[in-house]
Amino acid sequence: MTLRRTALSGSALLVLSLAVGGLGAAAAPSSHTPAHLPLGPADLPESRVSSTLQPGVTLTKITRGQTGPGSTWTVEVAIPSSSPDPDAPATALSDKAGADVAAAKLKAAGLESRIEDVPTPKLADAGGGNLGWRVRLGTFATKAEADALRTKVIAAGLSGSSIYTGWDGEPDDVSGSTGPWTVQVLTIDPKKFRGTLDASYGLDLEARETTSTLATLTGATAAVNAGFFVLDPKAGAPGDPAGVAVYDGRLVSEPTAGRPALVLGSRGTSVERFRWHGEVRGLGRPLPLDGLNRVPGLIRNCGGTSDDLPTAKPLHDVTCTDADELIAYDASYGVATPSGLGAEVIVDRRSVVTAIRPTARGGAIPEGGRTVQATGKQVAGLLAAAKVGKRLEIRAALTDLRGRDVRLSPKTTIVNGGPELVRDGRVTGTVKADGMAPDDNVNFYYGWVHKRNPRTIAGVDNQGRSVLITADGRGVGSLGLGIGEAAAVAKSFGLREAINLDGGGSTTMVANGKVLNTPSDATGERPVGDALVITR
């Protein structure tokens, strides 16, 4: 199978990165480079080093701030739930009553704790108030000291984690954080750049490769990780995009109900929102498709059809389910389609049915052809519509939020992401609309949106310069960014549109065959679903 790439000519890319040594001659910073990153007090020290990777492509390392007295190690207690459900998990945040109960239990064991309320920055559709209360113990210079206290918390009948307070996402005047932050910037000047900006998923969708591997396979000068993807086999096929994906102008993964995506094409870079429609046409009425190139019944990040459980709305890091689905596949998926109960119809490149698997699905995808799988109540409809030797057309198209079809050219690339960070040059942060602020799970918001994490960001400025931003986190050498901080950093570079891509352990920046940042996974660089690659 060929590697999937889509060209973007005459546009620009900016990537925030961690290390630059030996990458090329020094280059002048962009005229849109901010005086300093909007992180911590304005008078923090900040250094920048730039180099040229290829004509029109400049890489800049930014290091800001230093460790200060406001960042220490502590123990954050998992507060037992006050829910009548005996299986309700303990959580980092609780209401005040729950925090009081946990603190009293610690005191009875001879452990003094503190109860802290957690204010969170205001975003477009969430935040701006108190998230809840947490219980913490101790203030230490090292993690080992916090770990020692944590054993006493466990002995008292509670659990908890050793936390570095520099990772907190409270406003600077509350947290007192002074850094450090390490960020990297890759700029592509459309006046000088003659290469391409593409996305690659490697040999097939259902496998993961590291960003550095994808860079090598495509001959990229530089690359960063891209969209969200399935990681756990219980949520689908690892590597599958968890949202919209378009390569070479081909829609290979359906959108997550209106969530934003990064669009690369001959007209430049933009951040857009999509829906879709798909159907199978044979004998009788058309049959609506539920998805493309994924395991039937598993909808990662939700945002599917009205019969999905628990919701048809986007819900990040949740796998919705649907026992009755119709899923179409092409050769981009992998060597073979998912196996299991149900039915499957195979069509050739002329959309003629060549075989039917009536009682079990799973098998090879013909070169140039496609297959359709049905589960549950959809099986009877598919088998009724398909006859060997007859045509069975599979159609799928992206739409905008008004329901109008989106025209895709062979030079169109789309990778999924969320939330939106900047729109029309203004900070947004649409975490509620994009499924990152669930009503019943403030602790997800606390860990994913509020707290500082490694982040990968993409965007475009008023001069057509595209932007990818990586910022390391989950370490004492780089604190990471909360979603509000990520939006502020994007805006500081003059971006008119920006989106959050996959982050955490996925955040990776590669240039000239070297991983430049420090991925946060203990095992090192994480295999991902796809990557954005810059080629000559």
N, C-alpha and C positions, 0 to 999 in steps of 0.2 A: 504494500500500500504506500501511497505517496504521502509525504508530509504536507499538511495543509497550511498554506500561507496566503495572505492577501496583501497586495501592495498598497501603500499610501504614498503618493508622490506629492512633492511641493508642500509639505507640512512640517511641523516642528515638534520635538519631544523634549521634555525636561524631566529628569529623574533625580530625586534626592538620594544620596548614596553614602557609604561609610568609609571607604579607603580608596586612595587614588594612586599610590606609589607606583612609578614606572609605567604609567599609562600614556604618556605623551607629553608634548610641549605645552607650556602654560598658555591659557586662553583668557581673553577678557571676559568678565562676567556679563550676563545679559543686562540690558538697560532696565529690565523690569525686576531685577534682583532686589529684594527688600534690603533696607539698611541693616536690619537684623531680624531673626526669626521672632515671631510674637509669642515667645515662651519664657516664662519667668520674668523677673524684674528687668527693666529696659537696660540697666547698666551692667548686665552680665557679660563676661568676656566671650567673644565669638571669633572663630578662625575659619577661613575659607581657602581651599586650594583647588585650582582648576587645571584641566588638561584637555587636549584635543584627541578624541578617539579616531576620527576620520573627518574629512572635510565637512564642515557644518555641524558636527556632533561634538559637544563639549560636556565633560563630566566635572562636577564640582563637589568636593567634600566640605560639609559644614559641621563644625563641632561647637556647641554652645553650652555655657555654664560650667559649673563644677559642683561636686558634692558639698552640701552645706549642712548645718546643724538641724535643719528641718526634716531631714530624711534619715530615718533610723529603722532598725528591725523591731518588730513587735509580734505578738500572737493575737490573731483574730479568731474569736470563738465562733463555732457553728452553733447558732441559737436553736434549741429545740422548738419545733412548731407547736403553736397553741391550737392547731386544728384538731377537731374530733377524729380525723382520719389517722389511725395508728401508723400508717405507712408514709405520712407526710414527712419529707426530709428536713433535716436541720438546715438552716440557712445563715448566711453572713449578716443579712439585714432582717430586722423584725420591727414590730411596733414597740412602743416604749415599754408596755407591760411585759412583753416577752424578753426584752433586754434586761429589765429589772429582775425578772425571775432568774435568768442566767447569772447575772452579777451576784445575786444573793446566794446562789448555789456555790459559786466560787469563793465567796467570802466565808461561807460555812466550812470550806476546806482550807481556810487560811490563806486564800489568794486574793489580793486586792486588784480590782479591775477598774476600768473607766468606761462609761457609756458615752458614745459620741453620736451626735446627729450628723447626717450626711447631706449637705446642700449640694445641688448639682446644677451646672450651667444650663441656661435656657437655650433650647434648639427650636427649630421651626414649629414642630408639633409635639414636643415633649420637654420634660425637664423644667428648670427654673424654680424648683421648690425643694422641699426636704424629701429625700428618697426613703428614709427610715432611720433606724438606730442600729449601731453595731457595738459589740463589746470587745475591748482589747485589753491586753495586759503587757506591761513591761516596755522599756525603751532601751534598746541595745545597739552596740556598734557592729555586732556580727550576727550572722544567721545562727551560728552554733549556740550562742547564748539564748536566742529565742527558741531554738529547738529544745533546749534543756528545760525551759519553762513550759513548753508545750507538753512535755511528758507529764508534768504535774497537773496540767489541765485535763489530760486524758484520765489520769488517776482519780480526778474529782468527778468523773462520770460524764464529761463533755468532750467534744473534739474541736479541732481548730487547725489553723495553718500559720506558719511563720511567714509574715508579710513585710515587705519593704515599703515604708510609707511614701517613698518617692513615686510609687506606682499609683497613688491615690489620684483621683480625678477632680478633687475639689478645686475651686478657684485658687489662684496663687496666694491671694491675701489670707486664705484659710489654711492651705497646706504648707505654705512657706517653702515650696520646692525651688531650688536653684539649679536643677539639672544634675548631671549633664545630659544633653541630647546629642545624638549623632545621626546625621541626615545626609542624603546624597542627591545630587542634581545632575541630570543629563539633559542638555539642551540641543535641539536640532534646529538649525537656522535654515528656513526654506529657501533663502537666497543662495546658499552654498551647498545644501544637502542634495545629493543625487541618488541616495539609496532608497530603501523601502522600510516602512514600519508595518509589520505583519503580526499575526497571531498564529501560533502553532500548538497543536495538541499531541504531536508525535505521530506514531504509527496508527493508533486508533484511540477512540474515546474511552474505552473501558479499561485503559491501563494508565498508570501514573508514571511520569518521569520528572526528574529534578529540573529546575530552571536551567542549570548549567548543562544538563544533557540536551535539552531542547535547543539551547544556544549552539551547542556543538553540531547537532543534527542539521540545523538550518544555516550554519556558517555565520552566525550572528556576531557582530561586533559587540553588542550589548543586549541584555535581556532582563526583564523583570517578570515575576509571577503575575498572573492575571485574575481570572474569575473564580468564584466559589465552585466547589466540586464535591462529589460524593467521596467520603473518606472511609466510612464504616460499611462493610459488606451487608450489614443488616439494613442499611438505608438505600441500597441499590448496588450498582456496579462501580467500584472505586475508580475515580477518574472522570466519570460522567459529569458534564457541566450541571451545576445545580441552579439552572436558570437559562436564559437565552444564550445561544451560540450560533454564529454565522461565520463560515470560512469559505473563501473563494465565492462569495455570494450565495452559498447554499445554507439554508436553515437546517441545522442538525439537532438542535435542542430547543424546546419551546420556552417561552418567557415565563417568569414568575409574576403573573397577574399585575402588570403595570409597574413593576420595579424598574429602576433606571439601569441603563447599560451604556458602555463606552462604544461609540461607533467610529470606525476608521474607514475612510474611503477617499475617492478621488476629489471630493469636495472638502476634504479636511477632516478634523476631529470634532465630535460633539458628544453630548450626553443626552440620551433620549429615553423615553419610556414606551414599552411595547405590550401589546397583547397578540393573539394569533387565532387562526382558525384552520382546521384541517379536516379532511373527510376522505372516505373510501367510496368510490363510485363503481358499481358493477351492475348487476341486475336489480331493478327496483329502486327504492329510495336510497339516497346517500347515507352512509354511516359516519357519524362524527368521530374523529380521532381524539384520544385523551392525551397523547404525548408522542414524542419522537426519541428513538434511540435511548431508552431507559428500561429498567426492569419494571414490568407491569405491577401495579398495585402500590408502588413506592414513589412518593412525590416529595423529593428533598426540597426543603424551604417552602413547601406548600404552594399556595397560589395557583391551584388547578381548577377543576370543574366543581359544580355545585354539590355533587354527591360525594366529594372527598371528605374524609374525617381527619381531624376535628374541624377543619375550616377550609374554605376556598380562598381565603385571603392569604397574603404572604405571612409567613411565620418563620423567622430565621432560625437555623439550626434545629428545626423540627422536621420529622418525616411524616407527612400525611399519608393516608392509606385509602385505597379504593379497590374493592374486590372485583369490580366489573369494568375492565378497561380494554381499549383498543389502541395498540401502540405500533407505529411503523418504524422500520429500520432500513438503513442503507449500509454500504460497505464501510462507512466511517465508524460504525459502532465497534466492530472487531471481527475476529475470525468466525464466531458463531453467535447466534442470538441466545438470549437467556432460556434455560430449560425449565420445564415444569408443567403442571396441569393446564389444559386449555387447548387452543387450536392455533394453527399457523398456516398462512397462505403465502406461496412464493411466486413472484412474478419476474419476468425477464425485463430487459431494457426497453422492450416495446409495450410493457404493461400487460403482457399476456400471462395468464396463470399457467405455470409449469408443474406445480405440485401442491398438494394439500396435506397437511398433517392434522387429522381430525380430532385426535384424542390427547396428543402431547405436543408441546411446542419446544423449539430449540433445534438449531442446526445451522448449516453453512448459509451464507448470503451469496447469491450468484453474482459474478462480476458484472457490474453495470445494472444489476437488478435490485429488487427490494423484497422485503417480507412484511407481513402484518400479523401480529399476534393478538389473540382475544382471550380474555379470562372471564370466568363467571357468566353472568347473563349476556355478555357480548358474544359468546361463542356461537350461539344459534344464528345470530344475525350475520356473522362473518361467513359461516358455512353455507348459509342460504344464498349469499351474494356471490360466492366464488364457484366457478366451474372451470375445470382444466380445459385449456384451449380458448377460453373467453378472456376478454379484457377486464382488468380490475385496476382502475386508476387511483393512485394515491396523491392527494393534493394537500399542500400546506403552505400558508403564507403568513407573514407578519402583518400586523395592523397597528396603526397608531391608536391613541386613546379614544379617538372619535370613531373607530371602526373602519377607517380607510386603509386599503392595502398599501404596504410600504414597498417601494420598488428597490430591488437589490441588484447591483451589478456584480460582475465577476471580481471587481476590486473592493467589494464591501466586506469588512470584518466587524463583527460585533461580539463583545465579551460581556458577561453579566457582572453585576456588582450591586452596591448599595451600602449605606444610604447616599442620596445626593448630598453633596457638601456645599456647593456654590451654584447659584443660578443668577444670571444677569449681573454678575460681579458682586452679589450679596451672599453672605453666609446663610445657609439654610439648615441642613441637618434633618432630613425628613425621616427620622427613625421610626415614628409611629406608622406612617403610611407604608414604609418598606419592611415592616414586620420585626423590627428590633426593639420594640417597646411593648411587649405583651401586657395586657391589663392584669393578668393573674400571676405575673412572674417578675416582680421588681428586682429580684436578684440576678436575672439574666441581664437586665438593663445595667445594673450595678457593675457586673463583670465585663460586659461586652461594649457598652456605650460609654459609661461614666469613667471607668478606670483606664489607665494608660496601658496600651498594648502596642506591639509592632504593627505598623500600618503600611499599606500600599495604596497610593492615591493616583488618580489620573485626571487630566483636565486639559483645557485649552484657553489661551489668552486672546485678547482682541486682535493680535497680529497673526493669528493662526498657529502660534507655537503650541504644540501638544505637550502635555505634562504628565509624567509619572513620578510619584514621590514614594520613596521608601524611608521609613524611620524605624530604627531598631528599638526594642523594648524588652521588658521582663528581665532586666539585668541592672546592676548598680552602675554600669558604665554607660547606659543609655536608658532613659526612663520610659520611652514610648510616648504615645499620644492618645488622649481621649478623643472621642469623635468631634467634640467642639473644638479642641485644639487642632485636630487634623483639618477642619474647615478653615480655621483662622490661618494656618500655615498656607493652605492652598490659595486663599484670598490674598495673602501677603505677596504672592508672586504675580499678582495681577490677573489671575484666572477669571474668566467670565463664566465658565462651567467647570465643575469638578465632581468627581465621584469617588467613593471609597471602594477599592477592590478587595480581594481576599487578603487577610493579614495574619496576625499571630505567627505561628510557626511557618506559615507559607511565605512570609515576606522575605524576598531574596532579590539581590541585584548582582548581575554578572557582567563583566566587561573583559574583553581580550582573554577569555578562557578562565578567568579567576572569579570566585565568589568574593565580592567586596565587603559585604556586611557580615554580621554575626547572627545567623538564624537562631531563633530562640529554642527550638526543640533540642532536647538533651542528646539526641542521636545525630544532630547536625542538619544539613540541608534536607528539607522535606520534599518528597516527590509530589507534584501538583498535577492539576488537570490540564492547564494550558499556560502559555507565557506569551508576553509581547516581545518581539524580537526585532532588532534593528540590523539590517543587512546593507551591504555596499551596493 
